[in-house]
Amino acid sequence: MKNKKIPLSKEMKIVLLKWLQQGYVLENEMQELFPDVINKINVLNLGRGINPEKEQ
């Protein structure tokens, strides 16, 4: 499964973003499949000062 990136539709990116904003943690395999989305979300969360672990 190495280096296999899946292009995501805009809708799927929005769903993933919402999941991650709610504090869902993706399995490592998922993170490898969607690195661009994960990186964008991490940057967005850092920019907003969001820390999913603190919000619970």
C-alpha positions in Angstrom: 0.0 0.0 0.0 3.0 2.3 0.0 2.9 5.6 -1.9 -0.7 5.0 -3.2 -2.5 8.2 -2.9 -6.2 8.4 -3.6 -7.6 11.5 -5.2 -10.5 12.7 -3.1 -13.6 14.5 -4.2 -14.3 17.8 -2.7 -17.3 16.3 -0.8 -15.0 13.6 0.7 -12.5 16.1 1.8 -15.2 18.1 3.6 -16.4 14.9 5.3 -12.8 14.0 6.4 -12.3 17.6 7.6 -15.4 17.5 9.7 -14.4 14.1 11.2 -11.0 15.4 12.2 -12.4 18.6 13.5 -14.6 16.5 15.8 -11.5 14.8 17.1 -11.6 11.6 15.1 -8.2 10.0 14.7 -7.5 8.2 11.4 -5.6 5.0 11.4 -2.0 5.3 10.1 -3.0 3.5 6.9 -5.6 6.2 6.3 -3.1 9.0 7.0 -0.8 7.5 4.4 -3.6 7.5 1.8 -4.7 11.0 2.4 -1.5 12.9 3.4 -2.4 16.1 1.6 -5.7 16.3 3.5 -4.1 15.4 6.8 -1.5 18.1 6.3 -4.1 20.7 5.4 -6.2 19.9 8.4 -3.1 19.9 10.7 -2.2 23.3 9.4 -5.8 24.6 9.8 -6.0 23.3 13.3 -2.7 24.8 14.3 -3.8 28.1 12.8 -6.9 28.1 14.8 -5.3 26.7 17.9 -7.5 23.7 17.9 -6.3 20.7 19.9 -8.8 17.8 19.7 -7.4 16.3 22.9 -8.2 19.4 24.9 -11.7 19.8 23.8 -13.1 16.6 25.4 
